[in-house]
Amino acid sequence: MTEKRKRTGAKRPTRTATVRVVRMTLGEARRKPDRTDYARLDAMTDADIARQIAKNPDTVEFTGEMLKQAEVVFPPAKQLLSLRVDQDVVAWFRSLGDGYQTRMNAVLRSYMKHGPPRRVVAEPKPTRKR
């Protein structure tokens, strides 16, 4: 006999999205009609492309110096943790929408970087598996 677990957590607040996100498999995406105007793309000259790039405020010209300083950064591994947090704190983070746990992690990481200096503590002893 299986028991249903009662959900005790607060319900996520609903929010209106300004962007419509549609999830689909790769196969579904490939079956959708292609709406690209290839004739328009073929007709574009290098000067047209340069004008479009110049009009875009988000365009950044990467220099050799910038690329020399670049480094590949991999996110650290996550550890599953059971943590008791005040209800109002969790409610506030959840009210910010999806990704609230990632934001909580970012706040903790910022505190770790900028907070009081780390105390040296002994490494935890390995636990025996039963």
WODA-V408954 format. One record per residue. RES is the residue in three letters. PHI is phi in whole degrees, -180 to 180 (NA if undefined). NEAR is the number of other C-alpha atoms within 10 Angstrom. Layout:
{{RES/PHI/NEAR} {RES/PHI/NEAR}}
This chain:
{{MET/NA/3} {THR/-102/4} {GLU/-100/5} {LYS/-84/6} {ARG/-81/6} {LYS/-78/6} {ARG/-81/7} {THR/-106/6} {GLY/-72/7} {ALA/-69/10} {LYS/-74/9} {ARG/-68/11} {PRO/-71/10} {THR/-89/9} {ARG/-142/9} {THR/-86/5} {ALA/-98/7} {THR/-91/6} {VAL/-118/6} {ARG/-92/6} {VAL/-106/7} {VAL/-116/5} {ARG/-98/8} {MET/-154/9} {THR/-77/7} {LEU/-61/8} {GLY/-62/8} {GLU/-63/9} {ALA/-65/11} {ARG/-68/10} {ARG/-80/8} {LYS/-71/8} {PRO/-66/7} {ASP/-82/9} {ARG/-105/6} {THR/-72/8} {ASP/-89/8} {TYR/-66/10} {ALA/-63/8} {ARG/-64/8} {LEU/-64/10} {ASP/-64/8} {ALA/-79/9} {MET/-71/11} {THR/-95/10} {ASP/-61/9} {ALA/-65/9} {ASP/-61/11} {ILE/-64/12} {ALA/-61/10} {ARG/-63/11} {GLN/-63/11} {ILE/-65/13} {ALA/-64/12} {LYS/-76/10} {ASN/-82/9} {PRO/-70/7} {ASP/-88/8} {THR/-71/10} {VAL/-125/9} {GLU/-89/7} {PHE/-79/8} {THR/-97/8} {GLY/-60/9} {GLU/-64/8} {MET/-63/9} {LEU/-69/9} {LYS/-64/8} {GLN/-84/7} {ALA/-68/9} {GLU/-144/7} {VAL/-80/4} {VAL/-123/6} {PHE/-102/6} {PRO/-67/5} {PRO/-68/6} {ALA/-65/6} {LYS/-92/7} {GLN/-123/6} {LEU/-68/6} {LEU/-144/6} {SER/-98/6} {LEU/-135/6} {ARG/-93/7} {VAL/-127/8} {ASP/-56/8} {GLN/-58/10} {ASP/-68/9} {VAL/-68/11} {VAL/-63/15} {ALA/-60/15} {TRP/-65/11} {PHE/-64/16} {ARG/-65/20} {SER/-66/14} {LEU/-79/12} {GLY/103/13} {ASP/-56/11} {GLY/88/11} {TYR/-64/16} {GLN/-69/13} {THR/-64/11} {ARG/-66/14} {MET/-61/15} {ASN/-62/13} {ALA/-64/12} {VAL/-64/12} {LEU/-64/13} {ARG/-64/12} {SER/-63/11} {TYR/-63/11} {MET/-61/12} {LYS/-73/11} {HIS/-110/9} {GLY/-82/10} {PRO/-61/8} {PRO/-62/8} {ARG/-73/8} {ARG/-87/6} {VAL/-81/6} {VAL/-126/6} {ALA/-68/6} {GLU/-64/6} {PRO/-65/6} {LYS/-74/6} {PRO/-65/6} {THR/-91/6} {ARG/-81/5} {LYS/-85/4} {ARG/-94/3}}
